[in-house]
Every structure is written in structure tokens, then in C-alpha cells.
């Protein structure tokens, strides 16, 4: 394929495809963010032991699970 044919293929695609790809990339970054939050909560719980520590760990795990579920749901729907 020459560059002109590649450009014609890109132009012929629906703009919504680019929006969908962009949203999926953003959701992947959000999963990374949720994983970092889980890591930070785990490290914090090692340093600061409090009664609320297990609850915070549970919330962080649920947050990561929700982020993964949202990505998978978007992958199916989009």
C-alpha cells in the first residue's frame, strides 16, 4: 500500500471509531491508575496500622475490579 491508499482508508473510516479507540485507551490508563492506588494503599497499610486499614484495602481492590469491569464492558459494547 502506498501512502495515498493508507490515507484514503483512514479518511473512509467513521470518526466514531477513533472516539471508541480513544475511550478504550483512556480506560486502560484508568486501570493503571486504579492499580497504582491499590499499591499505594497496600504500602500505606504496612506503615500505618489502623482499624480502618482492611476497609481501605477492600475499597481499593473493589475500585480496581470496577475499573477492569468497566473496561471489559466498554470493550464489548463499543
PyMOL Python script that loads the backbone (N, CA, C, O; Angstrom):
from pymol import cmd

cmd.read_pdbstr("""\
ATOM      1  N   UNK A   1       0.844  -1.189   0.000  1.00  0.00           N
ATOM      2  CA  UNK A   1       0.000   0.000   0.000  1.00  0.00           C
ATOM      3  C   UNK A   1       0.883   1.244   0.000  1.00  0.00           C
ATOM      4  O   UNK A   1       1.851   1.359   0.751  1.00  0.00           O
ATOM      5  N   UNK A   2       0.513   2.142  -0.854  1.00  0.00           N
ATOM      6  CA  UNK A   2       1.249   3.395  -0.855  1.00  0.00           C
ATOM      7  C   UNK A   2       0.601   4.364   0.142  1.00  0.00           C
ATOM      8  O   UNK A   2      -0.498   4.096   0.629  1.00  0.00           O
ATOM      9  N   UNK A   3       1.249   5.458   0.445  1.00  0.00           N
ATOM     10  CA  UNK A   3       0.709   6.392   1.445  1.00  0.00           C
ATOM     11  C   UNK A   3      -0.663   6.956   1.085  1.00  0.00           C
ATOM     12  O   UNK A   3      -1.467   7.234   1.974  1.00  0.00           O
ATOM     13  N   UNK A   4      -0.934   7.124  -0.191  1.00  0.00           N
ATOM     14  CA  UNK A   4      -2.236   7.657  -0.596  1.00  0.00           C
ATOM     15  C   UNK A   4      -3.361   6.680  -0.257  1.00  0.00           C
ATOM     16  O   UNK A   4      -4.426   7.098   0.198  1.00  0.00           O
ATOM     17  N   UNK A   5      -3.137   5.392  -0.473  1.00  0.00           N
ATOM     18  CA  UNK A   5      -4.149   4.389  -0.153  1.00  0.00           C
ATOM     19  C   UNK A   5      -4.379   4.306   1.353  1.00  0.00           C
ATOM     20  O   UNK A   5      -5.515   4.161   1.805  1.00  0.00           O
ATOM     21  N   UNK A   6      -3.315   4.397   2.118  1.00  0.00           N
ATOM     22  CA  UNK A   6      -3.457   4.372   3.580  1.00  0.00           C
ATOM     23  C   UNK A   6      -4.272   5.566   4.043  1.00  0.00           C
ATOM     24  O   UNK A   6      -5.137   5.436   4.909  1.00  0.00           O
ATOM     25  N   UNK A   7      -3.996   6.729   3.468  1.00  0.00           N
ATOM     26  CA  UNK A   7      -4.737   7.933   3.834  1.00  0.00           C
ATOM     27  C   UNK A   7      -6.206   7.810   3.454  1.00  0.00           C
ATOM     28  O   UNK A   7      -7.072   8.257   4.206  1.00  0.00           O
ATOM     29  N   UNK A   8      -6.506   7.215   2.307  1.00  0.00           N
ATOM     30  CA  UNK A   8      -7.895   7.023   1.894  1.00  0.00           C
ATOM     31  C   UNK A   8      -8.628   6.070   2.837  1.00  0.00           C
ATOM     32  O   UNK A   8      -9.806   6.276   3.132  1.00  0.00           O
ATOM     33  N   UNK A   9      -7.950   5.041   3.307  1.00  0.00           N
ATOM     34  CA  UNK A   9      -8.567   4.109   4.255  1.00  0.00           C
ATOM     35  C   UNK A   9      -8.872   4.822   5.565  1.00  0.00           C
ATOM     36  O   UNK A   9      -9.947   4.639   6.137  1.00  0.00           O
ATOM     37  N   UNK A  10      -7.943   5.626   6.037  1.00  0.00           N
ATOM     38  CA  UNK A  10      -8.154   6.358   7.293  1.00  0.00           C
ATOM     39  C   UNK A  10      -9.294   7.351   7.150  1.00  0.00           C
ATOM     40  O   UNK A  10     -10.112   7.489   8.060  1.00  0.00           O
ATOM     41  N   UNK A  11      -9.359   8.040   6.027  1.00  0.00           N
ATOM     42  CA  UNK A  11     -10.421   9.023   5.812  1.00  0.00           C
ATOM     43  C   UNK A  11     -11.777   8.338   5.687  1.00  0.00           C
ATOM     44  O   UNK A  11     -12.788   8.888   6.123  1.00  0.00           O
ATOM     45  N   UNK A  12     -11.811   7.148   5.098  1.00  0.00           N
ATOM     46  CA  UNK A  12     -13.083   6.461   4.896  1.00  0.00           C
ATOM     47  C   UNK A  12     -13.656   5.887   6.192  1.00  0.00           C
ATOM     48  O   UNK A  12     -14.846   5.577   6.255  1.00  0.00           O
ATOM     49  N   UNK A  13     -12.827   5.744   7.220  1.00  0.00           N
ATOM     50  CA  UNK A  13     -13.318   5.219   8.492  1.00  0.00           C
ATOM     51  C   UNK A  13     -14.226   6.235   9.177  1.00  0.00           C
ATOM     52  O   UNK A  13     -14.079   7.445   9.005  1.00  0.00           O
ATOM     53  N   UNK A  14     -15.142   5.722   9.935  1.00  0.00           N
ATOM     54  CA  UNK A  14     -16.047   6.586  10.680  1.00  0.00           C
ATOM     55  C   UNK A  14     -15.291   7.287  11.807  1.00  0.00           C
ATOM     56  O   UNK A  14     -14.427   6.678  12.438  1.00  0.00           O
ATOM     57  N   UNK A  15     -15.600   8.545  12.065  1.00  0.00           N
ATOM     58  CA  UNK A  15     -14.935   9.252  13.169  1.00  0.00           C
ATOM     59  C   UNK A  15     -15.212   8.602  14.525  1.00  0.00           C
ATOM     60  O   UNK A  15     -14.432   8.759  15.463  1.00  0.00           O
ATOM     61  N   UNK A  16     -16.315   7.878  14.624  1.00  0.00           N
ATOM     62  CA  UNK A  16     -16.640   7.237  15.897  1.00  0.00           C
ATOM     63  C   UNK A  16     -15.644   6.141  16.259  1.00  0.00           C
ATOM     64  O   UNK A  16     -15.450   5.845  17.438  1.00  0.00           O
ATOM     65  N   UNK A  17     -15.021   5.546  15.270  1.00  0.00           N
ATOM     66  CA  UNK A  17     -14.015   4.517  15.554  1.00  0.00           C
ATOM     67  C   UNK A  17     -12.853   5.119  16.328  1.00  0.00           C
ATOM     68  O   UNK A  17     -12.330   4.506  17.259  1.00  0.00           O
ATOM     69  N   UNK A  18     -12.453   6.325  15.936  1.00  0.00           N
ATOM     70  CA  UNK A  18     -11.359   6.988  16.642  1.00  0.00           C
ATOM     71  C   UNK A  18     -11.763   7.350  18.065  1.00  0.00           C
ATOM     72  O   UNK A  18     -10.948   7.268  18.984  1.00  0.00           O
ATOM     73  N   UNK A  19     -13.010   7.748  18.246  1.00  0.00           N
ATOM     74  CA  UNK A  19     -13.508   8.067  19.588  1.00  0.00           C
ATOM     75  C   UNK A  19     -13.520   6.807  20.449  1.00  0.00           C
ATOM     76  O   UNK A  19     -13.126   6.848  21.615  1.00  0.00           O
ATOM     77  N   UNK A  20     -13.963   5.706  19.890  1.00  0.00           N
ATOM     78  CA  UNK A  20     -14.000   4.445  20.634  1.00  0.00           C
ATOM     79  C   UNK A  20     -12.598   3.995  21.038  1.00  0.00           C
ATOM     80  O   UNK A  20     -12.378   3.585  22.178  1.00  0.00           O
ATOM     81  N   UNK A  21     -11.664   4.072  20.113  1.00  0.00           N
ATOM     82  CA  UNK A  21     -10.284   3.688  20.426  1.00  0.00           C
ATOM     83  C   UNK A  21      -9.718   4.597  21.504  1.00  0.00           C
ATOM     84  O   UNK A  21      -9.043   4.129  22.421  1.00  0.00           O
ATOM     85  N   UNK A  22      -9.986   5.888  21.402  1.00  0.00           N
ATOM     86  CA  UNK A  22      -9.508   6.844  22.402  1.00  0.00           C
ATOM     87  C   UNK A  22     -10.093   6.535  23.776  1.00  0.00           C
ATOM     88  O   UNK A  22      -9.378   6.583  24.777  1.00  0.00           O
ATOM     89  N   UNK A  23     -11.379   6.222  23.833  1.00  0.00           N
ATOM     90  CA  UNK A  23     -12.011   5.886  25.112  1.00  0.00           C
ATOM     91  C   UNK A  23     -11.426   4.611  25.710  1.00  0.00           C
ATOM     92  O   UNK A  23     -11.207   4.539  26.919  1.00  0.00           O
ATOM     93  N   UNK A  24     -11.175   3.625  24.891  1.00  0.00           N
ATOM     94  CA  UNK A  24     -10.577   2.386  25.397  1.00  0.00           C
ATOM     95  C   UNK A  24      -9.164   2.622  25.922  1.00  0.00           C
ATOM     96  O   UNK A  24      -8.769   2.031  26.927  1.00  0.00           O
ATOM     97  N   UNK A  25      -8.408   3.475  25.254  1.00  0.00           N
ATOM     98  CA  UNK A  25      -7.067   3.810  25.747  1.00  0.00           C
ATOM     99  C   UNK A  25      -7.163   4.545  27.077  1.00  0.00           C
ATOM    100  O   UNK A  25      -6.383   4.277  27.990  1.00  0.00           O
ATOM    101  N   UNK A  26      -8.111   5.468  27.193  1.00  0.00           N
ATOM    102  CA  UNK A  26      -8.305   6.174  28.465  1.00  0.00           C
ATOM    103  C   UNK A  26      -8.693   5.210  29.583  1.00  0.00           C
ATOM    104  O   UNK A  26      -8.227   5.348  30.714  1.00  0.00           O
ATOM    105  N   UNK A  27      -9.536   4.245  29.273  1.00  0.00           N
ATOM    106  CA  UNK A  27      -9.920   3.264  30.289  1.00  0.00           C
ATOM    107  C   UNK A  27      -8.741   2.389  30.702  1.00  0.00           C
ATOM    108  O   UNK A  27      -8.647   1.986  31.862  1.00  0.00           O
ATOM    109  N   UNK A  28      -7.855   2.095  29.776  1.00  0.00           N
ATOM    110  CA  UNK A  28      -6.643   1.351  30.141  1.00  0.00           C
ATOM    111  C   UNK A  28      -5.768   2.163  31.093  1.00  0.00           C
ATOM    112  O   UNK A  28      -5.206   1.623  32.046  1.00  0.00           O
ATOM    113  N   UNK A  29      -5.658   3.463  30.826  1.00  0.00           N
ATOM    114  CA  UNK A  29      -4.909   4.319  31.747  1.00  0.00           C
ATOM    115  C   UNK A  29      -5.591   4.380  33.111  1.00  0.00           C
ATOM    116  O   UNK A  29      -4.916   4.458  34.137  1.00  0.00           O
ATOM    117  N   UNK A  30      -6.925   4.346  33.131  1.00  0.00           N
ATOM    118  CA  UNK A  30      -7.636   4.374  34.402  1.00  0.00           C
ATOM    119  C   UNK A  30      -7.395   3.083  35.192  1.00  0.00           C
ATOM    120  O   UNK A  30      -7.302   3.119  36.419  1.00  0.00           O
ATOM    121  N   UNK A  31      -7.295   1.959  34.506  1.00  0.00           N
ATOM    122  CA  UNK A  31      -6.955   0.700  35.183  1.00  0.00           C
ATOM    123  C   UNK A  31      -5.563   0.806  35.794  1.00  0.00           C
ATOM    124  O   UNK A  31      -5.339   0.360  36.919  1.00  0.00           O
ATOM    125  N   UNK A  32      -4.641   1.390  35.062  1.00  0.00           N
ATOM    126  CA  UNK A  32      -3.293   1.603  35.599  1.00  0.00           C
ATOM    127  C   UNK A  32      -3.347   2.494  36.837  1.00  0.00           C
ATOM    128  O   UNK A  32      -2.674   2.219  37.830  1.00  0.00           O
ATOM    129  N   UNK A  33      -4.139   3.551  36.781  1.00  0.00           N
ATOM    130  CA  UNK A  33      -4.320   4.449  37.925  1.00  0.00           C
ATOM    131  C   UNK A  33      -4.895   3.696  39.122  1.00  0.00           C
ATOM    132  O   UNK A  33      -4.428   3.874  40.247  1.00  0.00           O
ATOM    133  N   UNK A  34      -5.895   2.865  38.890  1.00  0.00           N
ATOM    134  CA  UNK A  34      -6.504   2.095  39.978  1.00  0.00           C
ATOM    135  C   UNK A  34      -5.508   1.105  40.574  1.00  0.00           C
ATOM    136  O   UNK A  34      -5.519   0.871  41.783  1.00  0.00           O
ATOM    137  N   UNK A  35      -4.653   0.526  39.744  1.00  0.00           N
ATOM    138  CA  UNK A  35      -3.624  -0.389  40.251  1.00  0.00           C
ATOM    139  C   UNK A  35      -2.605   0.361  41.100  1.00  0.00           C
ATOM    140  O   UNK A  35      -2.133  -0.158  42.112  1.00  0.00           O
ATOM    141  N   UNK A  36      -2.270   1.570  40.693  1.00  0.00           N
ATOM    142  CA  UNK A  36      -1.343   2.385  41.487  1.00  0.00           C
ATOM    143  C   UNK A  36      -1.970   2.752  42.822  1.00  0.00           C
ATOM    144  O   UNK A  36      -1.288   2.753  43.847  1.00  0.00           O
ATOM    145  N   UNK A  37      -3.259   3.064  42.822  1.00  0.00           N
ATOM    146  CA  UNK A  37      -3.952   3.364  44.082  1.00  0.00           C
ATOM    147  C   UNK A  37      -3.902   2.152  45.004  1.00  0.00           C
ATOM    148  O   UNK A  37      -3.636   2.292  46.198  1.00  0.00           O
ATOM    149  N   UNK A  38      -4.154   0.972  44.464  1.00  0.00           N
ATOM    150  CA  UNK A  38      -4.102  -0.248  45.273  1.00  0.00           C
ATOM    151  C   UNK A  38      -2.713  -0.442  45.862  1.00  0.00           C
ATOM    152  O   UNK A  38      -2.575  -0.796  47.032  1.00  0.00           O
ATOM    153  N   UNK A  39      -1.702  -0.216  45.067  1.00  0.00           N
ATOM    154  CA  UNK A  39      -0.316  -0.351  45.551  1.00  0.00           C
ATOM    155  C   UNK A  39      -0.028   0.656  46.665  1.00  0.00           C
ATOM    156  O   UNK A  39       0.596   0.312  47.669  1.00  0.00           O
ATOM    157  N   UNK A  40      -0.475   1.883  46.489  1.00  0.00           N
ATOM    158  CA  UNK A  40      -0.235   2.915  47.499  1.00  0.00           C
ATOM    159  C   UNK A  40      -0.970   2.602  48.800  1.00  0.00           C
ATOM    160  O   UNK A  40      -0.427   2.807  49.885  1.00  0.00           O
ATOM    161  N   UNK A  41      -2.183   2.114  48.694  1.00  0.00           N
ATOM    162  CA  UNK A  41      -2.944   1.755  49.898  1.00  0.00           C
ATOM    163  C   UNK A  41      -2.268   0.595  50.616  1.00  0.00           C
ATOM    164  O   UNK A  41      -2.195   0.578  51.845  1.00  0.00           O
ATOM    165  N   UNK A  42      -1.777  -0.369  49.851  1.00  0.00           N
ATOM    166  CA  UNK A  42      -1.072  -1.504  50.456  1.00  0.00           C
ATOM    167  C   UNK A  42       0.178  -1.039  51.197  1.00  0.00           C
ATOM    168  O   UNK A  42       0.429  -1.465  52.325  1.00  0.00           O
ATOM    169  N   UNK A  43       0.956  -0.171  50.569  1.00  0.00           N
ATOM    170  CA  UNK A  43       2.159   0.348  51.222  1.00  0.00           C
ATOM    171  C   UNK A  43       1.810   1.180  52.452  1.00  0.00           C
ATOM    172  O   UNK A  43       2.492   1.102  53.474  1.00  0.00           O
ATOM    173  N   UNK A  44       0.749   1.975  52.354  1.00  0.00           N
ATOM    174  CA  UNK A  44       0.334   2.798  53.487  1.00  0.00           C
ATOM    175  C   UNK A  44      -0.111   1.922  54.654  1.00  0.00           C
ATOM    176  O   UNK A  44       0.176   2.230  55.811  1.00  0.00           O
ATOM    177  N   UNK A  45      -0.812   0.833  54.352  1.00  0.00           N
ATOM    178  CA  UNK A  45      -1.284  -0.055  55.412  1.00  0.00           C
ATOM    179  C   UNK A  45      -0.131  -0.753  56.121  1.00  0.00           C
ATOM    180  O   UNK A  45      -0.246  -1.095  57.298  1.00  0.00           O
ATOM    181  N   UNK A  46       0.975  -0.967  55.419  1.00  0.00           N
ATOM    182  CA  UNK A  46       2.147  -1.553  56.076  1.00  0.00           C
ATOM    183  C   UNK A  46       2.774  -0.579  57.070  1.00  0.00           C
ATOM    184  O   UNK A  46       3.264  -0.987  58.124  1.00  0.00           O
ATOM    185  N   UNK A  47       2.755   0.703  56.731  1.00  0.00           N
ATOM    186  CA  UNK A  47       3.393   1.716  57.579  1.00  0.00           C
ATOM    187  C   UNK A  47       2.469   2.148  58.705  1.00  0.00           C
ATOM    188  O   UNK A  47       2.882   2.213  59.863  1.00  0.00           O
ATOM    189  N   UNK A  48       1.228   2.441  58.373  1.00  0.00           N
ATOM    190  CA  UNK A  48       0.261   2.947  59.348  1.00  0.00           C
ATOM    191  C   UNK A  48      -0.789   1.875  59.582  1.00  0.00           C
ATOM    192  O   UNK A  48      -1.613   1.596  58.712  1.00  0.00           O
ATOM    193  N   UNK A  49      -0.753   1.289  60.741  1.00  0.00           N
ATOM    194  CA  UNK A  49      -1.744   0.270  61.071  1.00  0.00           C
ATOM    195  C   UNK A  49      -2.888   0.929  61.833  1.00  0.00           C
ATOM    196  O   UNK A  49      -2.693   1.503  62.905  1.00  0.00           O
ATOM    197  N   UNK A  50      -4.063   0.837  61.268  1.00  0.00           N
ATOM    198  CA  UNK A  50      -5.247   1.418  61.892  1.00  0.00           C
ATOM    199  C   UNK A  50      -6.402   0.438  61.727  1.00  0.00           C
ATOM    200  O   UNK A  50      -6.319  -0.534  60.977  1.00  0.00           O
ATOM    201  N   UNK A  51      -7.478   0.725  62.450  1.00  0.00           N
ATOM    202  CA  UNK A  51      -8.648  -0.156  62.355  1.00  0.00           C
ATOM    203  C   UNK A  51      -9.287  -0.093  60.973  1.00  0.00           C
ATOM    204  O   UNK A  51      -9.910  -1.056  60.526  1.00  0.00           O
ATOM    205  N   UNK A  52      -9.135   1.025  60.310  1.00  0.00           N
ATOM    206  CA  UNK A  52      -9.778   1.202  59.007  1.00  0.00           C
ATOM    207  C   UNK A  52      -8.941   0.623  57.857  1.00  0.00           C
ATOM    208  O   UNK A  52      -9.401   0.605  56.716  1.00  0.00           O
ATOM    209  N   UNK A  53      -7.748   0.160  58.135  1.00  0.00           N
ATOM    210  CA  UNK A  53      -6.844  -0.346  57.086  1.00  0.00           C
ATOM    211  C   UNK A  53      -7.451  -1.458  56.234  1.00  0.00           C
ATOM    212  O   UNK A  53      -7.368  -1.379  55.008  1.00  0.00           O
ATOM    213  N   UNK A  54      -8.057  -2.492  56.823  1.00  0.00           N
ATOM    214  CA  UNK A  54      -8.655  -3.535  55.968  1.00  0.00           C
ATOM    215  C   UNK A  54      -9.792  -2.999  55.093  1.00  0.00           C
ATOM    216  O   UNK A  54      -9.969  -3.440  53.957  1.00  0.00           O
ATOM    217  N   UNK A  55     -10.551  -2.057  55.625  1.00  0.00           N
ATOM    218  CA  UNK A  55     -11.643  -1.461  54.864  1.00  0.00           C
ATOM    219  C   UNK A  55     -11.090  -0.689  53.664  1.00  0.00           C
ATOM    220  O   UNK A  55     -11.628  -0.778  52.561  1.00  0.00           O
ATOM    221  N   UNK A  56     -10.023   0.060  53.884  1.00  0.00           N
ATOM    222  CA  UNK A  56      -9.419   0.822  52.787  1.00  0.00           C
ATOM    223  C   UNK A  56      -8.839  -0.110  51.725  1.00  0.00           C
ATOM    224  O   UNK A  56      -8.928   0.171  50.530  1.00  0.00           O
ATOM    225  N   UNK A  57      -8.253  -1.206  52.161  1.00  0.00           N
ATOM    226  CA  UNK A  57      -7.709  -2.196  51.223  1.00  0.00           C
ATOM    227  C   UNK A  57      -8.840  -2.795  50.385  1.00  0.00           C
ATOM    228  O   UNK A  57      -8.697  -2.977  49.176  1.00  0.00           O
ATOM    229  N   UNK A  58      -9.954  -3.096  51.031  1.00  0.00           N
ATOM    230  CA  UNK A  58     -11.107  -3.657  50.321  1.00  0.00           C
ATOM    231  C   UNK A  58     -11.652  -2.668  49.299  1.00  0.00           C
ATOM    232  O   UNK A  58     -11.979  -3.050  48.175  1.00  0.00           O
ATOM    233  N   UNK A  59     -11.749  -1.404  49.683  1.00  0.00           N
ATOM    234  CA  UNK A  59     -12.237  -0.377  48.759  1.00  0.00           C
ATOM    235  C   UNK A  59     -11.300  -0.250  47.554  1.00  0.00           C
ATOM    236  O   UNK A  59     -11.762  -0.111  46.422  1.00  0.00           O
ATOM    237  N   UNK A  60      -9.994  -0.296  47.792  1.00  0.00           N
ATOM    238  CA  UNK A  60      -9.030  -0.186  46.693  1.00  0.00           C
ATOM    239  C   UNK A  60      -9.142  -1.380  45.740  1.00  0.00           C
ATOM    240  O   UNK A  60      -9.061  -1.212  44.524  1.00  0.00           O
ATOM    241  N   UNK A  61      -9.328  -2.575  46.286  1.00  0.00           N
ATOM    242  CA  UNK A  61      -9.483  -3.767  45.441  1.00  0.00           C
ATOM    243  C   UNK A  61     -10.783  -3.680  44.640  1.00  0.00           C
ATOM    244  O   UNK A  61     -10.806  -4.002  43.452  1.00  0.00           O
ATOM    245  N   UNK A  62     -11.854  -3.249  45.286  1.00  0.00           N
ATOM    246  CA  UNK A  62     -13.130  -3.094  44.575  1.00  0.00           C
ATOM    247  C   UNK A  62     -13.027  -2.031  43.482  1.00  0.00           C
ATOM    248  O   UNK A  62     -13.617  -2.174  42.411  1.00  0.00           O
ATOM    249  N   UNK A  63     -12.284  -0.979  43.756  1.00  0.00           N
ATOM    250  CA  UNK A  63     -12.083   0.077  42.762  1.00  0.00           C
ATOM    251  C   UNK A  63     -11.352  -0.469  41.533  1.00  0.00           C
ATOM    252  O   UNK A  63     -11.729  -0.173  40.399  1.00  0.00           O
ATOM    253  N   UNK A  64     -10.317  -1.260  41.761  1.00  0.00           N
ATOM    254  CA  UNK A  64      -9.590  -1.872  40.645  1.00  0.00           C
ATOM    255  C   UNK A  64     -10.491  -2.842  39.880  1.00  0.00           C
ATOM    256  O   UNK A  64     -10.475  -2.870  38.650  1.00  0.00           O
ATOM    257  N   UNK A  65     -11.268  -3.628  40.606  1.00  0.00           N
ATOM    258  CA  UNK A  65     -12.184  -4.571  39.952  1.00  0.00           C
ATOM    259  C   UNK A  65     -13.230  -3.827  39.125  1.00  0.00           C
ATOM    260  O   UNK A  65     -13.569  -4.257  38.022  1.00  0.00           O
ATOM    261  N   UNK A  66     -13.739  -2.720  39.649  1.00  0.00           N
ATOM    262  CA  UNK A  66     -14.722  -1.931  38.908  1.00  0.00           C
ATOM    263  C   UNK A  66     -14.102  -1.320  37.653  1.00  0.00           C
ATOM    264  O   UNK A  66     -14.753  -1.245  36.611  1.00  0.00           O
ATOM    265  N   UNK A  67     -12.858  -0.887  37.749  1.00  0.00           N
ATOM    266  CA  UNK A  67     -12.177  -0.322  36.581  1.00  0.00           C
ATOM    267  C   UNK A  67     -11.985  -1.386  35.503  1.00  0.00           C
ATOM    268  O   UNK A  67     -12.192  -1.118  34.320  1.00  0.00           O
ATOM    269  N   UNK A  68     -11.594  -2.581  35.908  1.00  0.00           N
ATOM    270  CA  UNK A  68     -11.416  -3.677  34.944  1.00  0.00           C
ATOM    271  C   UNK A  68     -12.757  -4.066  34.328  1.00  0.00           C
ATOM    272  O   UNK A  68     -12.853  -4.279  33.119  1.00  0.00           O
ATOM    273  N   UNK A  69     -13.792  -4.159  35.166  1.00  0.00           N
ATOM    274  CA  UNK A  69     -15.124  -4.496  34.664  1.00  0.00           C
ATOM    275  C   UNK A  69     -15.615  -3.442  33.674  1.00  0.00           C
ATOM    276  O   UNK A  69     -16.202  -3.781  32.647  1.00  0.00           O
ATOM    277  N   UNK A  70     -15.375  -2.169  33.979  1.00  0.00           N
ATOM    278  CA  UNK A  70     -15.799  -1.093  33.087  1.00  0.00           C
ATOM    279  C   UNK A  70     -15.088  -1.191  31.740  1.00  0.00           C
ATOM    280  O   UNK A  70     -15.701  -0.986  30.693  1.00  0.00           O
ATOM    281  N   UNK A  71     -13.794  -1.507  31.771  1.00  0.00           N
ATOM    282  CA  UNK A  71     -13.053  -1.664  30.518  1.00  0.00           C
ATOM    283  C   UNK A  71     -13.611  -2.830  29.705  1.00  0.00           C
ATOM    284  O   UNK A  71     -13.829  -2.699  28.501  1.00  0.00           O
ATOM    285  N   UNK A  72     -13.839  -3.957  30.353  1.00  0.00           N
ATOM    286  CA  UNK A  72     -14.368  -5.120  29.636  1.00  0.00           C
ATOM    287  C   UNK A  72     -15.762  -4.845  29.084  1.00  0.00           C
ATOM    288  O   UNK A  72     -16.085  -5.253  27.969  1.00  0.00           O
ATOM    289  N   UNK A  73     -16.579  -4.157  29.863  1.00  0.00           N
ATOM    290  CA  UNK A  73     -17.921  -3.799  29.408  1.00  0.00           C
ATOM    291  C   UNK A  73     -17.845  -2.869  28.197  1.00  0.00           C
ATOM    292  O   UNK A  73     -18.577  -3.045  27.223  1.00  0.00           O
ATOM    293  N   UNK A  74     -16.957  -1.882  28.266  1.00  0.00           N
ATOM    294  CA  UNK A  74     -16.796  -0.962  27.138  1.00  0.00           C
ATOM    295  C   UNK A  74     -16.252  -1.691  25.919  1.00  0.00           C
ATOM    296  O   UNK A  74     -16.619  -1.369  24.789  1.00  0.00           O
ATOM    297  N   UNK A  75     -15.387  -2.660  26.134  1.00  0.00           N
ATOM    298  CA  UNK A  75     -14.831  -3.435  25.024  1.00  0.00           C
ATOM    299  C   UNK A  75     -15.937  -4.207  24.306  1.00  0.00           C
ATOM    300  O   UNK A  75     -15.924  -4.332  23.082  1.00  0.00           O
ATOM    301  N   UNK A  76     -16.885  -4.719  25.074  1.00  0.00           N
ATOM    302  CA  UNK A  76     -17.995  -5.472  24.486  1.00  0.00           C
ATOM    303  C   UNK A  76     -18.989  -4.534  23.805  1.00  0.00           C
ATOM    304  O   UNK A  76     -19.423  -4.788  22.681  1.00  0.00           O
ATOM    305  N   UNK A  77     -19.345  -3.452  24.490  1.00  0.00           N
ATOM    306  CA  UNK A  77     -20.376  -2.548  23.980  1.00  0.00           C
ATOM    307  C   UNK A  77     -19.865  -1.710  22.808  1.00  0.00           C
ATOM    308  O   UNK A  77     -20.563  -1.526  21.811  1.00  0.00           O
ATOM    309  N   UNK A  78     -18.646  -1.212  22.943  1.00  0.00           N
ATOM    310  CA  UNK A  78     -18.131  -0.353  21.875  1.00  0.00           C
ATOM    311  C   UNK A  78     -17.628  -1.216  20.740  1.00  0.00           C
ATOM    312  O   UNK A  78     -17.149  -0.694  19.733  1.00  0.00           O
TER     313      UNK A  78
END
""", "prot")
cmd.dss("prot")
cmd.show_as("cartoon", "prot")
cmd.util.cbc("prot")
cmd.orient("prot")
